Amino acid sequence: MSPKDTAGASRTGGTSRFSGAFTPGRIAMTVVAILTLVFIFENTREVRIRILIPEVSMPLYLALLATAVLGAACGYYAAARRQK
């Protein structure tokens, strides 16, 4: 074995390479995402929405899903700017 191979093995402590996959933060975000999707798909009635454009009618779940996607994109953008 080369020194690189032994250094890599001691660094991980012999645990699986997926040991960091289930952190508390990731589990919490998965639960929040699942609850968000359940909430969205439980609200399927038609609603009228007006922001800056003429009033449109669409299912509430599409409006909620679009809002969730926009919120996630804004959060991703803010987190990416913070890392720079």
N, C-alpha and C positions, 0 to 999 in steps of 0.2 A: 504494500500500500504506500501511496505517496503521502507526503505531509499534508497536502491539500485534502485528500480523502479523509484522513483521520481528524483534521480540524473541523471539517464539515459535520462529521458524525458526533463529535463532542459538543458542538454548538447546539444541535437539536436535542441532545440528551436522549437520543434513541427513540423519541416519540414519532408518531406519524407525521407526515408532511401536511396533513390536514388538521393538525391540532389547533391551529389558530383560526380555523374556518368558522367556528361557532363561538364567537366572543359575545359577551352580554349585549353589547351595542348592536351587533348584527341580528341577534335573536329579537331584541326589542324592535328594531326597524322592520323585521319580517312580520312580526305580530301587528305592528301599526299598519303595514301595507295590506295585510290580509283583512284587518278590520275596516280599512278604508274601502277596499273592494266590496266587501259585504254590504257596507253602508250605501255605496254607490248603486249596486245592483238591486237593493231593496227599494230604492226610490225610482220608480220607472214611469210615473205619471207625466203627462205633458205640462210644460210650463212656458210662460212667455218671458223672454229676456230682452232687456234693452239696456245697452251701455252707451255706445256712440253711434251705432248704426240703427236703422229702423228695427222695430220690434220683431223678433223671430220666435217661433214656437218650436220647441224640441223636447225630447224626453229629459227629465231631470238628471238621469244618470249620465247622459252625455255632457251636460253642463258641469256636473260635479267632477267627472273624469277629466274634462278639459282644465278645470281649475286645479285639480290635483297635479296634472302634468305640468302646468305652468308653474305651480309652486315648487315642484321637484326641480324643474329647470332653473328657477331662481336660486334655490338652495345649493344646487350643484355649482352654479356660476359663482356664488358668494364664497363657497368653500374653496373653489379653485383659485380665486383671487387672493384668498387669505394665505394660501400655501406659497405664493410667489414672493 
